[in-house]
Amino acid sequence: MRLATALLTAAAFCAPALAHEGHGLFGSHWHATDTLGFVGVVAAIAVALWWSSGKR
């Protein structure tokens, strides 16, 4: 569990790193990896909510 927490924390610190201006939710253009990142965040939130609900 500590390893998972450490990995998630490290990933969170990398989240704001952008290649150049215009990337991100309010950017002027997107790449496939930008969209994949947002899908991954939504999936991680869904899993966290499911896990914390106790309905495993």
Backbone as XML, in Angstrom:
<?xml version="1.0"?>
<chain id="A" units="angstrom">
  <residue number="1" name="MET">
    <atom name="N" x="0.820" y="-1.189" z="0.000"/>
    <atom name="CA" x="0.000" y="0.000" z="0.000"/>
    <atom name="C" x="0.868" y="1.258" z="0.000"/>
  </residue>
  <residue number="2" name="ARG">
    <atom name="N" x="1.981" y="1.216" z="0.723"/>
    <atom name="CA" x="2.872" y="2.377" z="0.747"/>
    <atom name="C" x="3.479" y="2.635" z="-0.622"/>
  </residue>
  <residue number="3" name="LEU">
    <atom name="N" x="3.787" y="1.563" z="-1.347"/>
    <atom name="CA" x="4.347" y="1.729" z="-2.686"/>
    <atom name="C" x="3.333" y="2.394" z="-3.601"/>
  </residue>
  <residue number="4" name="ALA">
    <atom name="N" x="2.091" y="1.961" z="-3.530"/>
    <atom name="CA" x="1.041" y="2.559" z="-4.363"/>
    <atom name="C" x="0.863" y="4.035" z="-4.031"/>
  </residue>
  <residue number="5" name="THR">
    <atom name="N" x="0.887" y="4.365" z="-2.754"/>
    <atom name="CA" x="0.758" y="5.761" z="-2.341"/>
    <atom name="C" x="1.932" y="6.582" z="-2.851"/>
  </residue>
  <residue number="6" name="ALA">
    <atom name="N" x="3.120" y="6.038" z="-2.756"/>
    <atom name="CA" x="4.306" y="6.747" z="-3.241"/>
    <atom name="C" x="4.246" y="6.957" z="-4.749"/>
  </residue>
  <residue number="7" name="LEU">
    <atom name="N" x="3.803" y="5.951" z="-5.478"/>
    <atom name="CA" x="3.703" y="6.079" z="-6.931"/>
    <atom name="C" x="2.645" y="7.096" z="-7.331"/>
  </residue>
  <residue number="8" name="LEU">
    <atom name="N" x="1.506" y="7.077" z="-6.662"/>
    <atom name="CA" x="0.456" y="8.052" z="-6.961"/>
    <atom name="C" x="0.895" y="9.472" z="-6.622"/>
  </residue>
  <residue number="9" name="THR">
    <atom name="N" x="1.627" y="9.631" z="-5.536"/>
    <atom name="CA" x="2.137" y="10.948" z="-5.168"/>
    <atom name="C" x="3.138" y="11.443" z="-6.202"/>
  </residue>
  <residue number="10" name="ALA">
    <atom name="N" x="4.031" y="10.576" z="-6.631"/>
    <atom name="CA" x="5.008" y="10.953" z="-7.660"/>
    <atom name="C" x="4.312" y="11.319" z="-8.963"/>
  </residue>
  <residue number="11" name="ALA">
    <atom name="N" x="3.290" y="10.563" z="-9.323"/>
    <atom name="CA" x="2.545" y="10.856" z="-10.549"/>
    <atom name="C" x="1.831" y="12.200" z="-10.443"/>
  </residue>
  <residue number="12" name="ALA">
    <atom name="N" x="1.322" y="12.526" z="-9.269"/>
    <atom name="CA" x="0.627" y="13.801" z="-9.075"/>
    <atom name="C" x="1.581" y="14.979" z="-9.245"/>
  </residue>
  <residue number="13" name="PHE">
    <atom name="N" x="2.826" y="14.826" z="-8.803"/>
    <atom name="CA" x="3.792" y="15.903" z="-8.968"/>
    <atom name="C" x="4.195" y="16.087" z="-10.430"/>
  </residue>
  <residue number="14" name="CYS">
    <atom name="N" x="4.072" y="15.049" z="-11.238"/>
    <atom name="CA" x="4.407" y="15.142" z="-12.656"/>
    <atom name="C" x="3.250" y="15.688" z="-13.487"/>
  </residue>
  <residue number="15" name="ALA">
    <atom name="N" x="2.057" y="15.711" z="-12.933"/>
    <atom name="CA" x="0.860" y="16.085" z="-13.682"/>
    <atom name="C" x="0.941" y="17.458" z="-14.345"/>
  </residue>
  <residue number="16" name="PRO">
    <atom name="N" x="1.472" y="18.492" z="-13.683"/>
    <atom name="CA" x="1.467" y="19.804" z="-14.328"/>
    <atom name="C" x="2.555" y="19.995" z="-15.388"/>
  </residue>
  <residue number="17" name="ALA">
    <atom name="N" x="3.419" y="19.031" z="-15.572"/>
    <atom name="CA" x="4.490" y="19.170" z="-16.561"/>
    <atom name="C" x="3.906" y="19.118" z="-17.968"/>
  </residue>
  <residue number="18" name="LEU">
    <atom name="N" x="4.144" y="20.155" z="-18.736"/>
    <atom name="CA" x="3.607" y="20.245" z="-20.090"/>
    <atom name="C" x="4.756" y="20.435" z="-21.075"/>
  </residue>
  <residue number="19" name="ALA">
    <atom name="N" x="4.578" y="19.938" z="-22.275"/>
    <atom name="CA" x="5.629" y="20.026" z="-23.289"/>
    <atom name="C" x="5.845" y="21.472" z="-23.729"/>
  </residue>
  <residue number="20" name="HIS">
    <atom name="N" x="4.770" y="22.187" z="-23.988"/>
    <atom name="CA" x="4.842" y="23.583" z="-24.391"/>
    <atom name="C" x="3.475" y="24.211" z="-24.212"/>
  </residue>
  <residue number="21" name="GLU">
    <atom name="N" x="3.372" y="25.505" z="-24.424"/>
    <atom name="CA" x="2.104" y="26.201" z="-24.217"/>
    <atom name="C" x="1.019" y="25.634" z="-25.121"/>
  </residue>
  <residue number="22" name="GLY">
    <atom name="N" x="-0.204" y="25.698" z="-24.648"/>
    <atom name="CA" x="-1.331" y="25.245" z="-25.450"/>
    <atom name="C" x="-1.842" y="23.875" z="-25.085"/>
  </residue>
  <residue number="23" name="HIS">
    <atom name="N" x="-1.147" y="23.177" z="-24.198"/>
    <atom name="CA" x="-1.593" y="21.848" z="-23.792"/>
    <atom name="C" x="-2.511" y="21.968" z="-22.591"/>
  </residue>
  <residue number="24" name="GLY">
    <atom name="N" x="-3.243" y="20.931" z="-22.351"/>
    <atom name="CA" x="-4.094" y="20.870" z="-21.177"/>
    <atom name="C" x="-5.543" y="21.141" z="-21.494"/>
  </residue>
  <residue number="25" name="LEU">
    <atom name="N" x="-6.352" y="21.147" z="-20.458"/>
    <atom name="CA" x="-7.795" y="21.239" z="-20.608"/>
    <atom name="C" x="-8.223" y="22.520" z="-21.313"/>
  </residue>
  <residue number="26" name="PHE">
    <atom name="N" x="-7.580" y="23.627" z="-21.017"/>
    <atom name="CA" x="-7.964" y="24.900" z="-21.613"/>
    <atom name="C" x="-6.974" y="25.358" z="-22.683"/>
  </residue>
  <residue number="27" name="GLY">
    <atom name="N" x="-6.146" y="24.459" z="-23.159"/>
    <atom name="CA" x="-5.140" y="24.799" z="-24.155"/>
    <atom name="C" x="-5.722" y="24.973" z="-25.545"/>
  </residue>
  <residue number="28" name="SER">
    <atom name="N" x="-4.908" y="25.489" z="-26.435"/>
    <atom name="CA" x="-5.374" y="25.756" z="-27.794"/>
    <atom name="C" x="-5.373" y="24.510" z="-28.671"/>
  </residue>
  <residue number="29" name="HIS">
    <atom name="N" x="-4.610" y="23.507" z="-28.303"/>
    <atom name="CA" x="-4.622" y="22.258" z="-29.071"/>
    <atom name="C" x="-4.305" y="21.081" z="-28.155"/>
  </residue>
  <residue number="30" name="TRP">
    <atom name="N" x="-4.733" y="19.925" z="-28.583"/>
    <atom name="CA" x="-4.557" y="18.708" z="-27.794"/>
    <atom name="C" x="-3.833" y="17.669" z="-28.618"/>
  </residue>
  <residue number="31" name="HIS">
    <atom name="N" x="-3.192" y="16.746" z="-27.938"/>
    <atom name="CA" x="-2.620" y="15.557" z="-28.558"/>
    <atom name="C" x="-3.345" y="14.345" z="-27.985"/>
  </residue>
  <residue number="32" name="ALA">
    <atom name="N" x="-3.187" y="13.218" z="-28.610"/>
    <atom name="CA" x="-3.841" y="12.000" z="-28.135"/>
    <atom name="C" x="-3.415" y="11.673" z="-26.706"/>
  </residue>
  <residue number="33" name="THR">
    <atom name="N" x="-2.166" y="11.934" z="-26.379"/>
    <atom name="CA" x="-1.693" y="11.625" z="-25.026"/>
    <atom name="C" x="-2.310" y="12.551" z="-23.986"/>
  </residue>
  <residue number="34" name="ASP">
    <atom name="N" x="-2.658" y="13.788" z="-24.373"/>
    <atom name="CA" x="-3.358" y="14.678" z="-23.447"/>
    <atom name="C" x="-4.704" y="14.076" z="-23.072"/>
  </residue>
  <residue number="35" name="THR">
    <atom name="N" x="-5.439" y="13.638" z="-24.067"/>
    <atom name="CA" x="-6.752" y="13.038" z="-23.836"/>
    <atom name="C" x="-6.616" y="11.756" z="-23.033"/>
  </residue>
  <residue number="36" name="LEU">
    <atom name="N" x="-5.631" y="10.945" z="-23.346"/>
    <atom name="CA" x="-5.410" y="9.701" z="-22.609"/>
    <atom name="C" x="-5.121" y="9.991" z="-21.137"/>
  </residue>
  <residue number="37" name="GLY">
    <atom name="N" x="-4.401" y="11.044" z="-20.870"/>
    <atom name="CA" x="-4.127" y="11.425" z="-19.488"/>
    <atom name="C" x="-5.393" y="11.790" z="-18.732"/>
  </residue>
  <residue number="38" name="PHE">
    <atom name="N" x="-6.280" y="12.546" z="-19.367"/>
    <atom name="CA" x="-7.540" y="12.911" z="-18.719"/>
    <atom name="C" x="-8.418" y="11.686" z="-18.496"/>
  </residue>
  <residue number="39" name="VAL">
    <atom name="N" x="-8.433" y="10.770" z="-19.455"/>
    <atom name="CA" x="-9.193" y="9.523" z="-19.291"/>
    <atom name="C" x="-8.617" y="8.716" z="-18.129"/>
  </residue>
  <residue number="40" name="GLY">
    <atom name="N" x="-7.301" y="8.682" z="-18.021"/>
    <atom name="CA" x="-6.658" y="7.965" z="-16.924"/>
    <atom name="C" x="-6.996" y="8.560" z="-15.563"/>
  </residue>
  <residue number="41" name="VAL">
    <atom name="N" x="-7.049" y="9.879" z="-15.482"/>
    <atom name="CA" x="-7.395" y="10.540" z="-14.219"/>
    <atom name="C" x="-8.831" y="10.218" z="-13.829"/>
  </residue>
  <residue number="42" name="VAL">
    <atom name="N" x="-9.741" y="10.275" z="-14.794"/>
    <atom name="CA" x="-11.143" y="9.948" z="-14.514"/>
    <atom name="C" x="-11.267" y="8.493" z="-14.067"/>
  </residue>
  <residue number="43" name="ALA">
    <atom name="N" x="-10.549" y="7.596" z="-14.723"/>
    <atom name="CA" x="-10.590" y="6.180" z="-14.335"/>
    <atom name="C" x="-10.030" y="5.986" z="-12.928"/>
  </residue>
  <residue number="44" name="ALA">
    <atom name="N" x="-8.953" y="6.681" z="-12.599"/>
    <atom name="CA" x="-8.366" y="6.564" z="-11.263"/>
    <atom name="C" x="-9.325" y="7.080" z="-10.193"/>
  </residue>
  <residue number="45" name="ILE">
    <atom name="N" x="-10.016" y="8.166" z="-10.482"/>
    <atom name="CA" x="-10.998" y="8.694" z="-9.533"/>
    <atom name="C" x="-12.148" y="7.712" z="-9.359"/>
  </residue>
  <residue number="46" name="ALA">
    <atom name="N" x="-12.616" y="7.125" z="-10.461"/>
    <atom name="CA" x="-13.706" y="6.144" z="-10.383"/>
    <atom name="C" x="-13.300" y="4.934" z="-9.546"/>
  </residue>
  <residue number="47" name="VAL">
    <atom name="N" x="-12.092" y="4.443" z="-9.742"/>
    <atom name="CA" x="-11.610" y="3.296" z="-8.964"/>
    <atom name="C" x="-11.480" y="3.674" z="-7.489"/>
  </residue>
  <residue number="48" name="ALA">
    <atom name="N" x="-10.977" y="4.868" z="-7.207"/>
    <atom name="CA" x="-10.837" y="5.307" z="-5.816"/>
    <atom name="C" x="-12.198" y="5.416" z="-5.134"/>
  </residue>
  <residue number="49" name="LEU">
    <atom name="N" x="-13.185" y="5.947" z="-5.842"/>
    <atom name="CA" x="-14.527" y="6.040" z="-5.269"/>
    <atom name="C" x="-15.124" y="4.659" z="-5.046"/>
  </residue>
  <residue number="50" name="TRP">
    <atom name="N" x="-14.943" y="3.772" z="-6.003"/>
    <atom name="CA" x="-15.455" y="2.405" z="-5.871"/>
    <atom name="C" x="-14.776" y="1.701" z="-4.699"/>
  </residue>
  <residue number="51" name="TRP">
    <atom name="N" x="-13.463" y="1.857" z="-4.605"/>
    <atom name="CA" x="-12.693" y="1.194" z="-3.551"/>
    <atom name="C" x="-13.114" y="1.717" z="-2.177"/>
  </residue>
  <residue number="52" name="SER">
    <atom name="N" x="-13.341" y="3.017" z="-2.072"/>
    <atom name="CA" x="-13.688" y="3.597" z="-0.776"/>
    <atom name="C" x="-15.142" y="3.349" z="-0.386"/>
  </residue>
  <residue number="53" name="SER">
    <atom name="N" x="-15.980" y="2.949" z="-1.336"/>
    <atom name="CA" x="-17.392" y="2.714" z="-1.017"/>
    <atom name="C" x="-17.591" y="1.418" z="-0.247"/>
  </residue>
  <residue number="54" name="GLY">
    <atom name="N" x="-16.637" y="0.510" z="-0.334"/>
    <atom name="CA" x="-16.729" y="-0.752" z="0.389"/>
    <atom name="C" x="-17.587" y="-1.795" z="-0.302"/>
  </residue>
  <residue number="55" name="LYS">
    <atom name="N" x="-17.979" y="-1.559" z="-1.526"/>
    <atom name="CA" x="-18.826" y="-2.507" z="-2.264"/>
    <atom name="C" x="-17.987" y="-3.412" z="-3.153"/>
  </residue>
  <residue number="56" name="ARG">
    <atom name="N" x="-16.843" y="-3.831" z="-2.649"/>
    <atom name="CA" x="-15.944" y="-4.666" z="-3.436"/>
    <atom name="C" x="-16.455" y="-6.037" z="-3.463"/>
  </residue>
</chain>
